[in-house]
Amino acid sequence: MAELLPRAVNVNRTEGSLSVVWPDGTTTTVPLMELRQACPCATCAEARGENPHPGLLEAPLPVKSRSRGLPLLGDVRKFQISGLHHVGRYALGVTWGDNHQSIYSWAFLAERRRPDAPPAV
């Protein structure tokens, strides 16, 4: 299996999206809100009501936190990227504006490519 490494990773702060350009010229573009909501860490999985350890533990019912922010907007920093870094050769590390850290594998991001997307120039 060929190694899946991107040619480029870009954050478009105006559009609020992250784009990954792959060696074949295709591009994955993911809205930052969608990317944050798909965070695979155990804390975020539990908040979504998912069991982060399937087969080991039953997931506790998520505790609804009471945010003091606006119910519609909440803390907008959680959807802003403050830093990116490589995690080995297999993933992209993201630091969010609220200091939460996420790790997205290149395979996870590649699965979000649109088959009809034209290759990047």
N, C-alpha and C positions, 0 to 999 in steps of 0.2 A: 504494500500500500504506500502510495506516495505521501510524503510529508505535506501537511496542509499548513502552509505559512502564507500570510498575506503580503502583497506588495506595498500596501499603504493602509493606514488607519487615520481617519479624519473626523473631527468633531465640528459640526456646523452649529454654532451657538445661536445664530439667527433663526434657523429652522428647528432647532432643538432635536438634532439627530446625530447618530454615529454612523459613519460609512466605512466599510472595509472593502478594499480593492484586492481581488484574488489574482493569482498568476495567470488564469485563463482570460482575464479582462472583465469578468463579471463583478458586480458590486452588490454587497449587502448593505442596505440602509435601514436602520432601526430607529424609530423615535425614542428619545431618551426616557420618556415616561414609560413606554413599553419595556425598554431594556431594564429599567430599575424594578418594575413590577415583576419581571421574570428572574430577578436575582436568585441564584440557586443556593445561597447560604442557608444554614439550618434555621437561623433566626427568622429570615424572610419566609421560608417554607412553612414554619410553624404559624406565622402570622396569617398566611393564606389558608391555614387549616390542613396543610399537607403533613404527612409523616416524613420527616427528614431521614428516618432510619427504618425503612420498610422491612418487615420481617423481624425486627428486634423489639420495637416498642410500639405501643399504641399511641398515636398522637393525642396530646391533651387538647381539650377544646380551647380555641384561641381566646385569649382575654382581650376584650375590647378596651383599648386605651382611650382615655378622654383627652383629646387634643385641645389645647387652648387657642390654636390657630383658627382661621376661618375654615368652616367645614368643607367648603368647596375647594379652596386652594391649599390649605394646610401649609406646610413648610416647603416653599418652592425650591429651596436649596437642595432638597433630596432628589430633584430631577435635573440638577446641574452637575456637570463633570468638572472636578477641580484637578484631576490628574489621571494619567494613563501610564501603565508600565507592562513590560512583558513578564509573564510568569513562566519561566523555563522557555521551552519551545512549543508549548501546547496551549497557551491561553493568554488572554488579555486581562490585566488587572485594572480595575476602575476605582478611583477614589471619588466619591460623590461630595457635593457641597456641604452636606451635613456630617462629613467624615466617615460615613459608612463605606466599607470596602467590599467589592464584589469581584468574582473571578468568573469569566466567561470563556469556555474552551473555544478554540478556533472551529472545532466541529459544530458546536452549538450555533455559532455565528454563521457558519457556512450553510447550515440547514435553513436559514432564513433568506437565502438568495431567491430571487424571483426568477423562474425559468424564462420568462419573457423579457427580462431586463437586457438591454443591449450592452455589449462589452464597453468598458470604460476606455477612453482614448489615452 
